[in-house]
């Protein structure tokens, strides 16, 4: 856990994000995450063209390949 002594008793952004994520996970099930993932994917596909997906696929493939060496 983050040491809050240097922040005048305030929690760090990292800690706030972690706590928020834990609370969200407690309050929602698998279907919730599937639905928001679907919405995010649809929004991304509307905002990007084929070249975007080719580039991120290439980067992912390179990263995966480098991890297998």
VENTALIN-V279616 format. One line per field, one symbol per residue. phi: phi as a letter, one per 20 degrees, with the letter a starting at -180 (. if undefined). A space follows every 50 residues. Layout:
BEGIN
phi->???
END
This chain:
BEGIN
phi->.feefedlneefffffffffffffffecdgfgffffffffffffffeceg fgfffffffffffffffee
END
